[in-house]
């Protein structure tokens, strides 16, 4: 491998759980058009908003982290979708015309 791989977010999640942190995992389920990260990409978030990995870029990730903190508190998993069809697409940085669906669940 020519490039160094970052820590696997799933290993980070396991390690954070062992430290007693509450953790959520966001997974890219589907992408359409131009999307920054492929399906299967993970972002791990703890209750304090610390995160590791990537599911998109910019404000999409910020929105996912905010949702993840709610999901850690509520325990209810959620499917999030971001796309250029939404008025908010420009605000959350999917101006490239892509759409992305991200599943966020609390790690038990």
Backbone as numpy.savetxt, mean C-alpha at the origin, in Angstrom:
# Nx Ny Nz CAx CAy CAz Cx Cy Cz
21.80 -11.05 -9.59 20.95 -9.86 -9.59 21.84 -8.62 -9.59
21.55 -7.72 -10.50 22.37 -6.53 -10.64 22.08 -5.49 -9.57
20.83 -5.42 -9.11 20.50 -4.40 -8.12 20.24 -5.04 -6.76
20.48 -4.26 -5.72 20.22 -4.76 -4.37 18.73 -4.71 -4.08
18.20 -5.79 -3.57 16.78 -5.85 -3.23 16.59 -5.19 -1.86
15.57 -4.37 -1.74 15.24 -3.82 -0.43 14.73 -4.96 0.45
14.67 -4.71 1.74 14.09 -5.69 2.64 12.69 -6.06 2.15
12.36 -7.33 2.18 11.03 -7.77 1.80 10.03 -7.20 2.80
9.02 -6.45 2.31 8.03 -5.88 3.23 7.34 -6.93 4.10
7.18 -8.15 3.59 6.52 -9.19 4.37 7.41 -9.64 5.53
8.74 -9.61 5.32 9.65 -9.91 6.43 9.60 -8.79 7.46
9.49 -7.56 6.97 9.36 -6.42 7.87 8.09 -6.57 8.71
6.98 -6.95 8.05 5.71 -7.12 8.76 5.85 -8.14 9.88
6.51 -9.26 9.57 6.69 -10.31 10.57 7.52 -9.81 11.74
8.58 -9.10 11.42 9.46 -8.58 12.46 8.72 -7.54 13.33
7.92 -6.66 12.71 7.15 -5.66 13.46 6.13 -6.34 14.37
5.48 -7.40 13.87 4.51 -8.14 14.68 5.21 -8.73 15.90
6.42 -9.28 15.69 7.17 -9.87 16.80 7.56 -8.81 17.84
7.66 -7.56 17.39 7.97 -6.45 18.31 6.70 -5.96 19.02
5.56 -6.57 18.69 4.31 -6.19 19.35 3.56 -5.06 18.66
3.99 -4.70 17.47 3.29 -3.63 16.74 2.05 -4.17 16.04
1.02 -3.32 15.89 -0.13 -3.65 15.05 0.23 -3.26 13.63
-0.05 -4.16 12.69 0.45 -4.01 11.32 -0.65 -4.27 10.31
-0.64 -3.50 9.23 -1.51 -3.76 8.08 -0.62 -3.98 6.86
-1.13 -4.78 5.92 -0.42 -5.01 4.66 -1.31 -4.55 3.52
-0.74 -3.72 2.64 -1.43 -3.30 1.42 -0.78 -4.04 0.26
-1.62 -4.64 -0.59 -1.12 -5.42 -1.72 -1.75 -4.90 -3.01
-0.92 -4.64 -4.02 -1.46 -4.26 -5.33 -2.12 -5.50 -5.94
-3.44 -5.43 -6.17 -4.18 -6.57 -6.72 -4.23 -6.51 -8.24
-4.51 -5.32 -8.78 -4.64 -5.16 -10.23 -4.16 -3.78 -10.62
-3.61 -3.68 -11.82 -3.29 -2.37 -12.38 -3.79 -2.35 -13.82
-4.16 -1.17 -14.27 -4.55 -0.97 -15.66 -3.77 0.23 -16.18
-3.31 0.13 -17.41 -2.59 1.27 -17.99 -1.27 1.48 -17.28
-0.89 2.71 -17.14 0.40 3.05 -16.57 0.30 3.10 -15.05
0.93 2.16 -14.37 0.94 2.16 -12.91 2.37 2.02 -12.43
2.72 2.72 -11.36 4.13 2.74 -10.93 4.63 1.40 -10.40
3.78 0.57 -9.81 4.22 -0.68 -9.21 3.37 -1.83 -9.74
3.97 -3.00 -9.97 3.22 -4.13 -10.52 2.32 -4.81 -9.48
1.35 -5.57 -9.95 0.52 -6.37 -9.06 1.42 -7.26 -8.22
1.05 -7.44 -6.97 1.85 -8.24 -6.06 2.79 -7.40 -5.20
2.93 -6.12 -5.50 3.77 -5.25 -4.68 3.11 -5.04 -3.32
3.94 -4.91 -2.28 3.42 -4.77 -0.92 3.92 -3.49 -0.25
3.06 -2.99 0.63 3.41 -1.90 1.53 2.95 -2.35 2.91
3.84 -2.27 3.88 3.52 -2.65 5.25 3.45 -1.37 6.07
2.40 -1.26 6.91 2.16 -0.04 7.67 1.90 -0.43 9.12
2.44 0.34 10.06 2.08 0.08 11.46 1.13 1.17 11.95
0.64 1.01 13.18 -0.39 1.91 13.72 0.11 3.35 13.86
1.43 3.53 13.89 1.99 4.88 14.02 2.27 5.53 12.66
1.95 4.79 11.57 2.17 5.35 10.24 3.55 5.09 9.68
4.36 4.28 10.38 5.64 3.86 9.80 5.33 2.91 8.66
6.12 2.93 7.60 5.84 2.04 6.47 7.12 1.58 5.80
6.99 0.46 5.10 8.11 -0.15 4.38 7.54 -0.75 3.10
8.26 -0.61 2.00 7.79 -1.15 0.72 7.10 -0.06 -0.09
6.39 -0.48 -1.14 5.73 0.50 -2.01 4.62 -0.16 -2.81
3.49 0.56 -2.94 2.41 0.09 -3.79 2.13 1.05 -4.93
2.67 2.26 -4.84 2.44 3.25 -5.88 3.44 4.35 -5.68
3.02 5.57 -5.86 3.92 6.68 -5.63 3.15 7.82 -4.99
3.87 8.74 -4.46 3.31 10.01 -4.00 2.08 9.89 -3.12
1.03 10.60 -3.51 -0.14 10.76 -2.67 -0.98 9.50 -2.58
-0.90 8.62 -3.57 -1.64 7.36 -3.49 -1.15 6.60 -2.26
0.15 6.53 -2.11 0.72 5.85 -0.96 0.28 6.52 0.34
0.26 7.84 0.36 -0.21 8.56 1.54 -1.64 8.20 1.90
-2.50 8.11 0.87 -3.89 7.75 1.09 -4.00 6.31 1.60
-3.18 5.41 1.06 -3.19 4.00 1.50 -2.75 3.90 2.96
-1.73 4.66 3.34 -1.24 4.64 4.73 -2.33 5.13 5.67
-3.01 6.21 5.31 -4.11 6.74 6.12 -5.20 5.69 6.30
-5.60 5.05 5.20 -6.62 3.99 5.27 -6.13 2.83 6.13
-4.86 2.46 5.98 -4.31 1.32 6.71 -4.37 1.55 8.22
-4.11 2.77 8.65 -4.16 3.08 10.08 -5.59 2.88 10.59
-6.60 3.30 9.79 -8.00 3.07 10.15 -8.30 1.57 10.21
-7.77 0.83 9.24 -8.02 -0.61 9.15 -7.37 -1.34 10.34
-6.21 -0.88 10.77 -5.57 -1.47 11.96 -6.49 -1.29 13.16
-7.14 -0.12 13.27 -8.02 0.14 14.41 -9.34 -0.62 14.30
-9.91 -0.68 13.08 -11.23 -1.30 12.91 -11.16 -2.80 12.68
-10.05 -3.27 12.10 -9.92 -4.68 11.78 -10.62 -5.07 10.48
-11.31 -4.12 9.84 -12.08 -4.43 8.62 -11.22 -4.17 7.38
-10.92 -5.23 6.63 -10.12 -5.10 5.40 -10.89 -4.28 4.37
-10.18 -3.71 3.41 -10.81 -2.82 2.44 -10.09 -2.91 1.10
-10.85 -2.82 0.02 -10.28 -2.73 -1.33 -10.31 -1.25 -1.72
-9.17 -0.70 -2.06 -9.08 0.70 -2.46 -8.82 0.75 -3.96
-9.41 1.73 -4.62 -9.13 1.88 -6.05 -8.82 3.33 -6.34
-7.77 3.54 -7.10 -7.37 4.88 -7.52 -7.27 4.87 -9.03
-7.80 5.90 -9.67 -7.72 5.93 -11.12 -7.89 7.32 -11.65
-7.50 7.49 -12.90 -7.55 8.79 -13.54 -9.00 9.21 -13.82
-9.93 8.24 -13.77 -11.35 8.57 -13.98 -11.87 9.42 -12.82
-11.24 9.30 -11.66 -11.67 10.07 -10.50 -11.17 11.50 -10.60
-11.98 12.41 -10.07 -11.57 13.80 -10.02 -10.29 13.96 -9.20
-10.12 13.07 -8.21 -8.98 13.18 -7.31 -7.70 12.62 -7.93
-7.79 12.01 -9.11 -6.61 11.36 -9.69 -5.42 12.31 -9.80
-5.67 13.55 -10.21 -4.56 14.50 -10.34 -3.98 14.81 -8.97
-4.85 14.90 -7.97 -4.38 15.20 -6.62 -3.55 14.05 -6.07
-3.94 12.81 -6.35 -3.20 11.69 -5.78 -2.16 11.12 -6.74
-1.90 11.79 -7.83 -0.72 11.46 -8.61 -0.86 10.33 -9.62
-2.08 10.03 -10.09 -2.20 9.04 -11.17 -2.56 9.74 -12.47
-1.90 10.85 -12.69 -2.19 11.64 -13.90 -1.70 10.94 -15.16
-0.97 9.83 -14.99 -0.43 9.11 -16.15 -1.51 8.26 -16.84
-2.71 8.23 -16.30 -3.79 7.52 -16.97 -4.00 6.11 -16.49
-3.28 5.70 -15.47 -3.43 4.34 -14.97 -4.51 4.23 -13.91
-4.85 2.99 -13.60 -5.72 2.71 -12.47 -5.07 1.61 -11.66
-5.32 1.62 -10.36 -4.69 0.64 -9.48 -5.70 0.25 -8.41
-5.73 -1.05 -8.10 -6.60 -1.56 -7.03 -5.69 -2.17 -5.97
-5.90 -1.74 -4.73 -5.04 -2.14 -3.62 -5.89 -2.70 -2.48
-5.54 -3.92 -2.05 -6.25 -4.56 -0.94 -5.45 -4.31 0.34
-6.13 -3.80 1.37 -5.46 -3.50 2.63 -6.12 -4.32 3.73
-5.29 -5.06 4.47 -5.82 -5.89 5.55 -4.92 -5.80 6.77
-5.54 -5.99 7.92 -4.77 -6.02 9.16 -4.13 -7.39 9.30
-2.89 -7.40 9.73 -2.18 -8.66 9.96 -2.49 -9.12 11.37
-3.05 -10.33 11.50 -3.42 -10.83 12.82 -2.35 -11.74 13.39
